[in-house]
Amino acid sequence: EVVTGDSNQDGIVNVKDVTYLQRHLAGSLNTDGSTLIDETSKALFDCLDLNKDGKLTVADVTELQVYISTKG
């Protein structure tokens, strides 16, 4: 199960997910050369496309920051 906003898939939504999503958007890759976030995984993509515009962008990073700041 994928948790909303959990970009690094560690089961916890926190500032590490903001950084991970930012790194993905900047083009960082895993050690095997794959993208940090598998955007072809519908479940994962839907949990990270927080503004529901069909793409992962800095707007989703902002939404994630707001989500984290208001969830407590």
PLY file of the C-alpha trace (Angstrom):
ply
format ascii 1.0
element vertex 72
property float x
property float y
property float z
element edge 71
property int vertex1
property int vertex2
end_header
0.00 0.00 0.00
1.30 3.43 -0.95
0.80 6.29 1.51
-0.17 9.73 0.19
2.95 11.87 -0.09
5.38 9.04 0.74
7.72 9.61 -2.20
10.60 7.54 -0.78
8.21 4.74 0.22
9.48 4.30 3.77
5.98 4.36 5.29
6.43 7.79 6.89
5.49 11.13 5.33
7.99 13.79 6.36
10.50 16.31 5.02
12.60 13.46 3.59
9.79 12.89 1.09
9.93 16.55 0.03
13.67 16.23 -0.62
13.25 12.91 -2.44
10.55 14.33 -4.73
12.70 17.41 -5.41
15.67 15.17 -6.28
13.47 13.14 -8.63
12.26 16.28 -10.38
15.86 17.46 -10.71
16.74 14.23 -12.55
18.63 12.32 -9.87
18.83 8.57 -10.48
19.17 5.44 -8.38
22.53 3.65 -8.41
21.17 1.28 -11.09
20.34 4.23 -13.36
16.58 4.08 -12.86
14.54 7.12 -11.88
14.05 7.70 -8.15
10.28 7.50 -8.53
8.63 5.03 -10.89
6.05 7.30 -12.50
4.62 4.29 -14.37
3.29 2.92 -11.07
-0.24 4.33 -11.04
-0.67 3.80 -7.30
2.56 5.63 -6.47
2.01 8.37 -9.06
-1.52 9.05 -7.81
-0.25 9.40 -4.22
2.39 11.92 -5.27
0.38 13.96 -7.79
-1.04 15.94 -4.89
-2.59 18.68 -7.01
-4.10 16.06 -9.35
-2.96 17.71 -12.60
-1.57 14.50 -14.11
2.12 15.35 -13.74
4.75 15.56 -11.02
6.06 19.11 -10.68
7.27 21.62 -8.11
3.59 22.34 -7.45
3.32 18.84 -5.96
6.39 19.53 -3.82
4.64 22.63 -2.48
1.43 20.66 -1.83
3.49 18.04 0.00
5.08 20.70 2.20
1.64 22.08 3.05
0.33 18.56 3.70
3.17 17.80 6.10
2.82 21.11 7.93
-0.91 20.61 8.52
-1.11 16.86 9.25
0.10 17.15 12.84
0 1
1 2
2 3
3 4
4 5
5 6
6 7
7 8
8 9
9 10
10 11
11 12
12 13
13 14
14 15
15 16
16 17
17 18
18 19
19 20
20 21
21 22
22 23
23 24
24 25
25 26
26 27
27 28
28 29
29 30
30 31
31 32
32 33
33 34
34 35
35 36
36 37
37 38
38 39
39 40
40 41
41 42
42 43
43 44
44 45
45 46
46 47
47 48
48 49
49 50
50 51
51 52
52 53
53 54
54 55
55 56
56 57
57 58
58 59
59 60
60 61
61 62
62 63
63 64
64 65
65 66
66 67
67 68
68 69
69 70
70 71
